Amino acid sequence: MASIEKRVGIKGTTYTARVRYKGHKFTKTFKSKTKAKKWAERKEKEIDDGMAPTAEAMKQTVGDLIDVYDEDKLDESHDGYQKLRNQLEVWRKEIGGKKLCEITPATICKIRRKLQNVKTNRGDRRSNATVNRYMSALSGVFTHAVEELNWLTVNPVTQVKRLPENPPPIRFLDKETELPKLTEACAKSSNPKLLPLFMIAICLGLRAFALLWLHRDEVNLEKRTIRIPVERSKNGRAFTLGISDVLYPYVKYLVDNCHPDSGFLFPDKKDPFKRMCYRVDWALALELAGITNYRFHDNRHTCGSYLAMAGHTLTEIAELLNHKTLEMANRYSHLADEYREKLSVRMNEEFIAGAANTLVRLPGLDHPAFTQPNMAGDTPQKSDKPLLRRIK
């Protein structure tokens, strides 16, 4: 409940409002009793709505929160660790000294505009996609404060709309030309595990983080399965994938040649308890194959594209690639549409036309569309031999 305390001093009369409500304590002094009462009522409403800052929010700074998040959540072994650290350091520089209770959506929007105007090495401004990644980094920090530390009741970053992004182009290997060349280049690599790495990425569409930390205990050669645990699943859901006949020899080679101590299928040469560094060998293989504008993550897009062209539905693609929603699988929708177009044409040619030729001749089927066209000309002409023959 709120209480108003009147004080008379050298500078005149003041009124101190004290709010003790649902575990929250707030105090503020006013020169007007009416203002003190309104402030107390507003604070109680904020507490009821879950908008009131906690004691920790008024004591801890954004820099303190980033330090705790770094210690609790960040993993140095993750591929994106250094990039995320750099993004958080930018936020620390901008608002690291502010109290958590001082951070509002307006504060974040102001810093976001500043991030947009930073010039890149190419001389242009940062893209909306890059700025959104900075926003995502900060949002993860504040989510940790809300869900696990209880330092905040609301994540202010979620109240700021993301900037519109152009859909990223899908780059996948051409089956007839690029795929054989890159496969051969990986086979010629001085790193004997580059080809198995590439084959698993193409066949299963695994992300690099999930793939490079594969352990022999996660592979079952008898059942021909690979199990990805929750810790290495981006959407926080463990999943199992099957090993095909094509992929089996590569997986068996990796299991037979995994490190005896760490058990990792792709261990580092110097420290077997760290993952293999593949980037130099991968770049050399791309150069040997003559393939440009292709990242290792694009192997995942290649897998999804091949699934779409093979006739799998978007739901099936999302399940196989472990997408949390269908939105990510929608990038392959145009490939699935092309397949459906070809399928419908083939169905018409193979099945519908065959069935139509067995129909009984019905009145009204003398339309030019049902007569044999003149193959030498552009316009169909009437013929005495209709496409639909009579069944006696």
NUSE-16306 format. One record per residue (C-alpha): residue in three letters; x, y, z. Coordinates in steps of 0.2 Angstrom, whole numbers. Each point is the difference from the previous one (the first is absolute). Layout:
N
type ala; xx X; yy Y; zz Z
...
This chain:
392
type met; xx 0; yy 0; zz 0
type ala; xx 5; yy 18; zz -3
type ser; xx 3; yy 13; zz 14
type ile; xx 4; yy 18; zz -1
type glu; xx 11; yy 8; zz 13
type lys; xx 1; yy 19; zz 2
type arg; xx 16; yy 9; zz 5
type val; xx 3; yy 18; zz 4
type gly; xx 18; yy 6; zz -2
type ile; xx 10; yy 15; zz -4
type lys; xx -5; yy -1; zz -19
type gly; xx -18; yy -1; zz 4
type thr; xx -13; yy -15; zz 1
type thr; xx 3; yy -16; zz -10
type tyr; xx -10; yy -16; zz -1
type thr; xx 9; yy -17; zz -1
type ala; xx -10; yy -14; zz -8
type arg; xx 4; yy -18; zz 5
type val; xx -7; yy -15; zz -9
type arg; xx 2; yy -17; zz 7
type tyr; xx -10; yy -12; zz -11
type lys; xx 2; yy -18; zz -5
type gly; xx 18; yy 0; zz 5
type his; xx 5; yy 16; zz -8
type lys; xx 6; yy 15; zz 9
type phe; xx 0; yy 18; zz -8
type thr; xx 3; yy 17; zz 8
type lys; xx 0; yy 17; zz -8
type thr; xx -2; yy 18; zz 7
type phe; xx -11; yy 14; zz -7
type lys; xx -5; yy 18; zz 4
type ser; xx -18; yy -4; zz -3
type lys; xx -11; yy -13; zz 9
type thr; xx -11; yy -2; zz -15
type lys; xx 15; yy -5; zz -11
type ala; xx 7; yy -12; zz 14
type lys; xx -17; yy -9; zz 0
type lys; xx -1; yy -1; zz -19
type trp; xx 18; yy -7; zz -1
type ala; xx -5; yy -13; zz 13
type glu; xx -15; yy -5; zz -9
type arg; xx 9; yy -1; zz -16
type lys; xx 14; yy -11; zz 8
type glu; xx -13; yy -12; zz 7
type lys; xx -8; yy -2; zz -17
type glu; xx 17; yy -3; zz -8
type ile; xx 3; yy -14; zz 13
type asp; xx -17; yy -8; zz -4
type asp; xx 4; yy 1; zz -19
type gly; xx 17; yy -7; zz 3
type met; xx 8; yy 16; zz -7
type ala; xx 9; yy 5; zz 16
type pro; xx 19; yy -1; zz 1
type thr; xx 7; yy -12; zz 13
type ala; xx 12; yy 5; zz 14
type glu; xx 14; yy -9; zz -11
type ala; xx -5; yy 10; zz -15
type met; xx 3; yy 16; zz 9
type lys; xx 16; yy -6; zz 7
type gln; xx 8; yy -10; zz -15
type thr; xx 7; yy 8; zz -16
type val; xx -1; yy -7; zz -17
type gly; xx 19; yy -3; zz 1
type asp; xx -3; yy -11; zz 15
type leu; xx -14; yy -10; zz -9
type ile; xx 12; yy -3; zz -15
type asp; xx 13; yy -7; zz 11
type val; xx -12; yy -12; zz 9
type tyr; xx -7; yy -5; zz -17
type asp; xx 18; yy -3; zz -7
type glu; xx 4; yy -11; zz 15
type asp; xx -17; yy -10; zz 0
type lys; xx -4; yy -2; zz -18
type leu; xx 14; yy 3; zz -12
type asp; xx 10; yy -15; zz -6
type glu; xx 17; yy 3; zz -8
type ser; xx -1; yy -15; zz -10
type his; xx -15; yy 6; zz -10
type asp; xx 4; yy 7; zz -17
type gly; xx -9; yy 16; zz 2
type tyr; xx 8; yy 4; zz 18
type gln; xx 12; yy 13; zz -6
type lys; xx -12; yy 9; zz -11
type leu; xx -13; yy 1; zz 15
type arg; xx 13; yy 6; zz 12
type asn; xx 4; yy 14; zz -12
type gln; xx -18; yy 5; zz -2
type leu; xx -3; yy 0; zz 19
type glu; xx 16; yy 11; zz 2
type val; xx -8; yy 13; zz -11
type trp; xx -15; yy 0; zz 11
type arg; xx 11; yy 1; zz 15
type lys; xx 8; yy 15; zz -7
type glu; xx -16; yy 9; zz -4
type ile; xx -11; yy -4; zz 15
type gly; xx 11; yy -11; zz 12
type gly; xx 0; yy 14; zz 14
type lys; xx -19; yy 2; zz 0
type lys; xx -11; yy -8; zz 13
type leu; xx -11; yy -14; zz -6
type cys; xx -15; yy 10; zz 5
type glu; xx 5; yy 14; zz -11
type ile; xx 0; yy -10; zz -16
type thr; xx -16; yy 3; zz -10
type pro; xx -5; yy -4; zz -18
type ala; xx 4; yy 18; zz -4
type thr; xx 17; yy -2; zz 6
type ile; xx 3; yy -15; zz -10
type cys; xx -7; yy 8; zz -16
type lys; xx 12; yy 14; zz 2
type ile; xx 15; yy -11; zz 1
type arg; xx -7; yy -10; zz -15
type arg; xx 0; yy 15; zz -11
type lys; xx 18; yy 3; zz 5
type leu; xx 4; yy -18; zz -5
type gln; xx -9; yy 2; zz -17
type asn; xx 11; yy 15; zz -4
type val; xx 17; yy -8; zz 3
type lys; xx 9; yy -3; zz -16
type thr; xx 7; yy -17; zz -5
type asn; xx 16; yy -4; zz -8
type arg; xx -9; yy 1; zz -17
type gly; xx -4; yy 18; zz 3
type asp; xx -19; yy -2; zz 2
type arg; xx -11; yy 0; zz 15
type arg; xx -3; yy -16; zz 10
type ser; xx -15; yy -10; zz -7
type asn; xx -16; yy -3; zz 10
type ala; xx 4; yy -18; zz 2
type thr; xx 17; yy 4; zz 9
type val; xx -9; yy 13; zz 11
type asn; xx -13; yy -13; zz 5
type arg; xx 14; yy -12; zz 5
type tyr; xx 6; yy 13; zz 12
type met; xx -18; yy 1; zz 7
type ser; xx -1; yy -19; zz 2
type ala; xx 16; yy 0; zz 9
type leu; xx -6; yy 13; zz 13
type ser; xx -17; yy -9; zz 1
type gly; xx 8; yy -16; zz 5
type val; xx 8; yy 9; zz 14
type phe; xx -16; yy 8; zz 6
type thr; xx -9; yy -16; zz -1
type his; xx 12; yy -8; zz 11
type ala; xx -3; yy 14; zz 13
type val; xx -19; yy -3; zz -1
type glu; xx -1; yy -19; zz -1
type glu; xx 14; yy -5; zz 11
type leu; xx 7; yy 14; zz 11
type asn; xx -17; yy 9; zz 4
type trp; xx 9; yy 16; zz -2
type leu; xx -13; yy 7; zz -12
type thr; xx -19; yy -4; zz -3
type val; xx 0; yy 5; zz -18
type asn; xx 13; yy -1; zz -14
type pro; xx 0; yy 18; zz -8
type val; xx 8; yy -7; zz -16
type thr; xx -15; yy -10; zz -5
type gln; xx -10; yy 16; zz 0
type val; xx 10; yy 7; zz -14
type lys; xx -5; yy -6; zz -18
type arg; xx 14; yy -8; zz -10
type leu; xx 5; yy 9; zz -16
type pro; xx -6; yy -8; zz -16
type glu; xx 12; yy -11; zz -9
type asn; xx 2; yy -6; zz -18
type pro; xx -2; yy -19; zz -1
type pro; xx 18; yy -7; zz -1
type pro; xx 3; yy -9; zz -17
type ile; xx 1; yy -19; zz 1
type arg; xx 16; yy -6; zz -7
type phe; xx 1; yy -19; zz -3
type leu; xx 11; yy -11; zz -11
type asp; xx -5; yy -5; zz -17
type lys; xx -2; yy -19; zz -1
type glu; xx 7; yy -2; zz -17
type thr; xx 15; yy 11; zz 1
type glu; xx 5; yy 7; zz 17
type leu; xx -4; yy -14; zz 11
type pro; xx 12; yy -13; zz -8
type lys; xx 14; yy 13; zz -1
type leu; xx -1; yy 5; zz 18
type thr; xx -2; yy -18; zz 5
type glu; xx 16; yy -4; zz -10
type ala; xx 9; yy 15; zz 7
type cys; xx -4; yy -5; zz 18
type ala; xx 6; yy -18; zz -4
type lys; xx 17; yy 7; zz -5
type ser; xx 2; yy 11; zz 16
type ser; xx 15; yy -4; zz 11
type asn; xx -13; yy -1; zz 14
type pro; xx -7; yy -18; zz -1
type lys; xx -16; yy 6; zz 10
type leu; xx -5; yy 14; zz -11
type leu; xx -9; yy -11; zz -12
type pro; xx -10; yy -9; zz 13
type leu; xx -4; yy 17; zz 8
type phe; xx -7; yy 6; zz -17
type met; xx -10; yy -16; zz -3
type ile; xx -9; yy 1; zz 17
type ala; xx -3; yy 18; zz -2
type ile; xx -8; yy -3; zz -18
type cys; xx -10; yy -15; zz 5
type leu; xx -6; yy 5; zz 17
type gly; xx 0; yy 19; zz -1
type leu; xx 7; yy 2; zz 17
type arg; xx 7; yy 16; zz 7
type ala; xx 18; yy 2; zz 2
type phe; xx -1; yy 1; zz 19
type ala; xx -10; yy -16; zz 1
type leu; xx 11; yy -9; zz -13
type leu; xx 17; yy 4; zz 6
type trp; xx -3; yy -6; zz 18
type leu; xx -6; yy -17; zz -5
type his; xx 5; yy -13; zz 13
type arg; xx 1; yy -19; zz -3
type asp; xx -14; yy -3; zz 13
type glu; xx -12; yy 10; zz -10
type val; xx 2; yy -12; zz -15
type asn; xx -8; yy -17; zz -1
type leu; xx 7; yy -9; zz -15
type glu; xx -12; yy -15; zz 4
type lys; xx -15; yy 10; zz -1
type arg; xx 8; yy 12; zz -12
type thr; xx -5; yy 16; zz 9
type ile; xx 8; yy 16; zz 6
type arg; xx -7; yy 8; zz 16
type ile; xx 3; yy 19; zz 2
type pro; xx -3; yy 5; zz 19
type val; xx -9; yy 15; zz 6
type glu; xx 16; yy 10; zz 4
type arg; xx 5; yy 0; zz -19
type ser; xx -18; yy 3; zz -7
type lys; xx -3; yy 18; zz -4
type asn; xx -19; yy -1; zz 4
type gly; xx 3; yy -10; zz 16
type arg; xx -7; yy -16; zz -6
type ala; xx 10; yy -16; zz -1
type phe; xx -3; yy -10; zz -16
type thr; xx 6; yy -16; zz -9
type leu; xx 5; yy -2; zz -18
type gly; xx 2; yy -16; zz -11
type ile; xx 16; yy -5; zz -9
type ser; xx -3; yy -5; zz -18
type asp; xx 10; yy -13; zz -9
type val; xx 9; yy 14; zz -9
type leu; xx 5; yy 8; zz 16
type tyr; xx 4; yy -15; zz 10
type pro; xx 18; yy -3; zz -6
type tyr; xx 5; yy 18; zz 5
type val; xx -8; yy -1; zz 17
type lys; xx 8; yy -17; zz 4
type tyr; xx 17; yy 7; zz -5
type leu; xx -2; yy 14; zz 12
type val; xx -6; yy -11; zz 14
type asp; xx 15; yy -12; zz -3
type asn; xx 12; yy 14; zz 0
type cys; xx -7; yy 11; zz 14
type his; xx 12; yy 6; zz 13
type pro; xx 2; yy -14; zz 14
type asp; xx 0; yy 12; zz 14
type ser; xx -13; yy 14; zz -5
type gly; xx -11; yy -11; zz -11
type phe; xx -3; yy 14; zz -12
type leu; xx -2; yy -4; zz -18
type phe; xx 8; yy 17; zz -5
type pro; xx 13; yy 4; zz 13
type asp; xx 13; yy 13; zz -2
type lys; xx 18; yy -6; zz -4
type lys; xx 8; yy 9; zz 15
type asp; xx -14; yy -2; zz 13
type pro; xx -11; yy -15; zz -3
type phe; xx -13; yy 8; zz 12
type lys; xx -3; yy 14; zz -12
type arg; xx -9; yy -1; zz -16
type met; xx 10; yy -1; zz -17
type cys; xx 4; yy 17; zz -9
type tyr; xx -6; yy -3; zz -18
type arg; xx -1; yy 17; zz -7
type val; xx 17; yy 0; zz -9
type asp; xx -3; yy -17; zz -8
type trp; xx -17; yy 5; zz -5
type ala; xx 5; yy 16; zz -8
type leu; xx 14; yy -10; zz -10
type ala; xx -13; yy -13; zz -5
type leu; xx -12; yy 14; zz -7
type glu; xx 15; yy 8; zz -9
type leu; xx 5; yy -17; zz -8
type ala; xx -18; yy -3; zz -5
type gly; xx -2; yy 18; zz -7
type ile; xx -15; yy 3; zz 10
type thr; xx -3; yy 18; zz 7
type asn; xx -13; yy 8; zz 11
type tyr; xx -3; yy -16; zz 10
type arg; xx 2; yy -2; zz 19
type phe; xx 0; yy -15; zz 10
type his; xx -17; yy 4; zz 7
type asp; xx -6; yy 0; zz -18
type asn; xx 1; yy -19; zz 1
type arg; xx -15; yy 0; zz 11
type his; xx -9; yy 10; zz -13
type thr; xx 6; yy -12; zz -14
type cys; xx -8; yy -14; zz 11
type gly; xx -16; yy 9; zz 2
type ser; xx -1; yy 4; zz -19
type tyr; xx 3; yy -18; zz -5
type leu; xx -14; yy -5; zz 12
type ala; xx -12; yy 12; zz -8
type met; xx 5; yy -5; zz -18
type ala; xx -2; yy -18; zz 5
type gly; xx -19; yy 4; zz 4
type his; xx 1; yy 1; zz 19
type thr; xx -13; yy 12; zz 8
type leu; xx 5; yy 15; zz 10
type thr; xx -6; yy -8; zz 15
type glu; xx 12; yy -15; zz -3
type ile; xx 14; yy 11; zz -4
type ala; xx -2; yy 10; zz 16
type glu; xx 0; yy -16; zz 10
type leu; xx 15; yy -7; zz -9
type leu; xx 10; yy 16; zz 3
type asn; xx -6; yy 2; zz 17
type his; xx -8; yy 17; zz -3
type lys; xx -11; yy 7; zz 14
type thr; xx -13; yy 7; zz -11
type leu; xx -5; yy -2; zz -19
type glu; xx 6; yy 18; zz -3
type met; xx 18; yy -5; zz -2
type ala; xx -5; yy -14; zz -12
type asn; xx -10; yy 12; zz -11
type arg; xx 16; yy 5; zz -8
type tyr; xx 0; yy -16; zz -10
type ser; xx -19; yy 2; zz -5
type his; xx 4; yy 6; zz -18
type leu; xx 10; yy -16; zz -3
type ala; xx -14; yy -10; zz 7
type asp; xx -12; yy 10; zz -12
type glu; xx 11; yy -4; zz -15
type tyr; xx 0; yy -18; zz 5
type arg; xx -19; yy 0; zz 1
type glu; xx -2; yy 8; zz -17
type lys; xx 11; yy -13; zz -8
type leu; xx -9; yy -14; zz 9
type ser; xx -17; yy 7; zz -6
type val; xx 5; yy 1; zz -18
type arg; xx 7; yy -18; zz 1
type met; xx -16; yy -6; zz 9
type asn; xx -10; yy 8; zz -14
type glu; xx 11; yy -8; zz -14
type glu; xx 1; yy -18; zz 8
type phe; xx -16; yy -2; zz 9
type ile; xx -14; yy 13; zz -5
type ala; xx 4; yy -1; zz -19
type gly; xx -1; yy -19; zz 1
type ala; xx -16; yy 0; zz 9
type ala; xx -8; yy 13; zz -11
type asn; xx 4; yy -11; zz -16
type thr; xx -11; yy -13; zz 7
type leu; xx -16; yy 11; zz 3
type val; xx -16; yy -3; zz -10
type arg; xx -2; yy 13; zz -13
type leu; xx -12; yy 13; zz 7
type pro; xx -10; yy 14; zz -8
type gly; xx 9; yy 17; zz 0
type leu; xx 18; yy -8; zz -1
type asp; xx 2; yy 7; zz -18
type his; xx 9; yy 15; zz 6
type pro; xx 17; yy 3; zz -9
type ala; xx 9; yy -3; zz 17
type phe; xx -5; yy -19; zz -2
type thr; xx 5; yy -1; zz -18
type gln; xx 17; yy -5; zz -6
type pro; xx 10; yy 15; zz -3
type asn; xx 10; yy 4; zz -15
type met; xx 18; yy -3; zz 6
type ala; xx 7; yy 10; zz -14
type gly; xx -9; yy 16; zz 4
type asp; xx -4; yy 10; zz 16
type thr; xx -19; yy -1; zz 0
type pro; xx -9; yy -16; zz 2
type gln; xx -11; yy -6; zz -15
type lys; xx -15; yy -11; zz 0
type ser; xx 3; yy -18; zz -4
type asp; xx -10; yy -15; zz -3
type lys; xx 10; yy -10; zz 13
type pro; xx -5; yy 6; zz 17
type leu; xx 11; yy -3; zz 15
type leu; xx -14; yy -8; zz 9
type arg; xx -4; yy -16; zz -8
type arg; xx -17; yy -9; zz 2
type ile; xx -1; yy -15; zz 10
type lys; xx -11; yy -14; zz -8
